[in-house]
Amino acid sequence: MNPESHLPPEKQKERYLKHNNTISNKGYVEFLESFINPVLSYIDSSDVKSCSLKSILDYGSGPEPVLTEILETYKHSGRLDETCEIRGWDPFFAPDVNVFESGADLVACLEVAEHFETPQQDFAKLSSCVKDGGFVAIGTMLLPSGGIDVFKKWWYRSDATHTSFYTEHSLLQVAAKNNLTWVTSLNDRTFLFKKEKKN
């Protein structure tokens, strides 16, 4: 989006507060689970079992950190290790949360990348939050094919806080520029990357 069309921060925050993104909203909880469950299942698979999740960061956790609440229940059910530390960070609602000093084992970034006003810089910040060898899970809708007429009718672009849209190629490119290597697509809107260890 043209930077001149970006909403000022106070208007963005006002928009986010109108969302019914609460733990009592069953549909929202199911949406979050449809994102995080494939991610955890993949990381827990035999192929990557060497990565033990000791820390998870919800990057862009919103007014209510529902994903962190869900992950906390996973600790009690045995889905996650009880010692796993889970934090939520958000530029509007939890800007003072200390992100993990050495980076998190998993950074979950759901419905956030489309809000990035400067994708290159924002992906650099996102990458800085994950440790070498750790994972970044990005949940966003990819640009539909069909040209400008399809794009104009696309409901996802009607949210004034959505300022950046990605094809799979552009998502891979901006991630790669920030040391995030493509791992796999877990569904049509969940994409997993790994931060390569430095030599």
C-alpha positions as CSV (number, residue, x, y, z in Angstrom):
1,M,0.0,0.0,0.0
2,N,1.1,3.5,-0.7
3,P,2.6,4.8,2.6
4,E,0.3,7.9,2.3
5,S,-2.7,5.6,2.7
6,H,-1.4,4.0,5.9
7,L,-3.7,4.6,8.9
8,P,-2.1,6.5,11.8
9,P,-1.2,4.3,14.8
10,E,-4.1,5.4,17.0
11,K,-6.5,4.5,14.2
12,Q,-4.9,1.1,13.8
13,K,-5.2,0.3,17.5
14,E,-8.8,1.4,17.4
15,R,-9.4,-1.0,14.6
16,Y,-7.8,-3.9,16.4
17,L,-9.8,-3.3,19.5
18,K,-13.0,-3.8,17.5
19,H,-12.0,-7.4,16.8
20,N,-13.7,-10.1,18.9
21,N,-10.5,-12.0,19.3
22,T,-11.1,-13.5,22.8
23,I,-10.7,-16.9,24.4
24,S,-14.5,-17.1,24.7
25,N,-14.9,-16.8,20.9
26,K,-15.0,-20.4,19.8
27,G,-14.5,-19.6,16.1
28,Y,-11.4,-17.5,16.8
29,V,-9.9,-20.3,19.0
30,E,-10.5,-22.8,16.3
31,F,-8.8,-20.5,13.8
32,L,-5.8,-20.2,16.0
33,E,-5.6,-23.9,16.5
34,S,-5.9,-24.5,12.7
35,F,-2.7,-22.5,12.5
36,I,-0.6,-23.7,15.4
37,N,-1.5,-27.4,15.5
38,P,0.0,-28.2,12.1
39,V,3.1,-26.2,13.1
40,L,3.6,-28.1,16.3
41,S,2.9,-31.5,14.6
42,Y,5.5,-30.8,12.0
43,I,8.2,-29.7,14.5
44,D,7.3,-32.7,16.6
45,S,7.7,-35.1,13.6
46,S,10.6,-37.5,13.5
47,D,12.3,-35.4,10.8
48,V,12.9,-32.4,13.0
49,K,12.6,-34.0,16.5
50,S,16.1,-32.6,17.3
51,C,14.4,-29.2,17.9
52,S,13.0,-29.1,21.4
53,L,10.6,-26.3,22.0
54,K,11.7,-24.5,25.2
55,S,10.5,-21.1,24.2
56,I,7.7,-19.8,22.0
57,L,7.0,-16.2,21.1
58,D,3.6,-15.0,19.7
59,Y,4.7,-12.1,17.5
60,G,1.8,-9.7,17.3
61,S,-0.3,-11.2,20.1
62,G,-3.0,-8.5,19.9
63,P,-5.2,-7.0,22.7
64,E,-5.7,-10.5,24.3
65,P,-2.9,-13.1,24.0
66,V,-5.3,-15.9,23.1
67,L,-2.6,-18.0,21.3
68,T,-0.4,-17.9,24.4
69,E,-3.4,-19.1,26.5
70,I,-4.0,-22.0,24.1
71,L,-0.3,-22.9,24.3
72,E,-0.4,-22.8,28.1
73,T,-3.2,-25.4,28.0
74,Y,-1.0,-27.6,25.7
75,K,1.7,-27.6,28.4
76,H,-0.8,-29.0,30.9
77,S,-2.1,-31.6,28.4
78,G,1.4,-32.8,27.5
79,R,1.3,-31.4,24.0
80,L,4.2,-29.1,25.0
81,D,6.9,-29.6,27.6
82,E,5.8,-28.1,30.9
83,T,9.1,-26.1,31.0
84,C,8.3,-24.4,27.7
85,E,8.2,-20.6,28.2
86,I,5.6,-18.8,26.2
87,R,5.4,-15.0,25.7
88,G,3.3,-12.7,23.6
89,W,4.7,-9.5,22.1
90,D,2.7,-6.8,20.3
91,P,3.7,-3.2,19.2
92,F,0.4,-1.8,20.5
93,F,-0.7,-4.0,23.4
94,A,2.4,-5.6,24.8
95,P,5.4,-3.6,23.5
96,D,7.3,-3.9,26.8
97,V,7.5,-7.7,26.9
98,N,11.1,-8.8,27.0
99,V,11.5,-11.1,24.0
100,F,13.9,-14.0,24.6
101,E,17.4,-12.8,24.8
102,S,18.9,-15.5,22.6
103,G,15.8,-15.9,20.5
104,A,12.8,-18.2,20.7
105,D,12.7,-21.8,19.4
106,L,9.5,-20.9,17.6
107,V,8.1,-17.6,16.6
108,A,4.4,-17.7,15.7
109,C,3.4,-14.8,13.4
110,L,-0.3,-15.2,12.6
111,E,-2.2,-12.5,10.8
112,V,0.6,-10.0,11.2
113,A,2.8,-10.0,8.0
114,E,0.0,-8.3,6.1
115,H,0.2,-5.4,8.6
116,F,3.9,-4.9,8.0
117,E,4.3,-1.3,6.6
118,T,8.0,-1.9,5.7
119,P,8.3,-5.7,5.1
120,Q,12.1,-5.7,4.7
121,Q,12.7,-4.0,8.1
122,D,9.8,-5.9,9.7
123,F,11.0,-9.3,8.6
124,A,14.5,-8.3,9.9
125,K,12.9,-7.6,13.3
126,L,10.9,-10.9,13.1
127,S,14.1,-12.8,12.3
128,S,16.0,-11.3,15.2
129,C,13.4,-12.8,17.6
130,V,14.2,-16.5,16.7
131,K,17.3,-18.3,17.7
132,D,19.6,-20.0,15.2
133,G,18.1,-23.3,14.2
134,G,14.7,-22.2,15.4
135,F,11.4,-21.9,13.4
136,V,9.2,-19.0,12.2
137,A,5.6,-19.9,11.4
138,I,3.9,-17.2,9.3
139,G,0.1,-17.2,8.8
140,T,-1.2,-14.9,6.1
141,M,-3.3,-15.1,2.9
142,L,-1.4,-15.2,-0.3
143,L,-2.3,-12.9,-3.2
144,P,-4.9,-14.5,-5.4
145,S,-4.1,-15.1,-9.0
146,G,-6.2,-13.5,-11.7
147,G,-4.9,-10.0,-12.0
148,I,-6.0,-6.6,-10.8
149,D,-9.7,-7.2,-11.2
150,V,-9.6,-10.2,-8.8
151,F,-7.4,-8.2,-6.4
152,K,-9.8,-5.3,-6.3
153,K,-12.6,-7.7,-5.2
154,W,-10.5,-9.6,-2.7
155,W,-12.0,-9.2,0.7
156,Y,-8.6,-9.4,2.5
157,R,-7.5,-6.1,1.0
158,S,-10.6,-4.3,2.3
159,D,-9.1,-4.1,5.8
160,A,-7.4,-0.7,6.0
161,T,-4.7,-2.1,8.3
162,H,-3.6,-4.6,5.7
163,T,-0.8,-2.9,3.9
164,S,1.4,-5.7,2.4
165,F,0.4,-8.7,0.4
166,Y,2.6,-11.6,-0.7
167,T,2.8,-14.2,-3.4
168,E,4.6,-17.4,-2.3
169,H,7.7,-16.2,-4.2
170,S,7.8,-12.7,-2.6
171,L,7.3,-14.2,0.9
172,L,10.2,-16.6,0.3
173,Q,12.3,-13.7,-1.0
174,V,11.8,-11.3,1.9
175,A,12.3,-14.2,4.4
176,A,15.5,-15.4,2.7
177,K,17.0,-11.9,2.8
178,N,16.6,-12.1,6.6
179,N,18.2,-15.6,7.0
180,L,15.0,-17.5,7.1
181,T,15.0,-20.6,4.9
182,W,11.8,-22.0,3.5
183,V,10.8,-25.3,5.1
184,T,7.3,-26.1,4.0
185,S,3.7,-24.9,3.4
186,L,1.5,-26.6,6.0
187,N,-1.7,-25.4,4.4
188,D,-2.8,-22.6,2.1
189,R,-2.1,-19.9,4.7
190,T,0.5,-21.4,7.0
191,F,4.2,-21.2,6.0
192,L,7.1,-22.5,8.0
193,F,10.7,-21.2,7.9
194,K,13.9,-22.1,9.7
195,K,16.7,-19.7,10.8
196,E,19.9,-21.2,9.7
197,K,22.7,-21.7,12.3
198,K,25.6,-19.4,11.8
199,N,28.9,-21.1,11.0
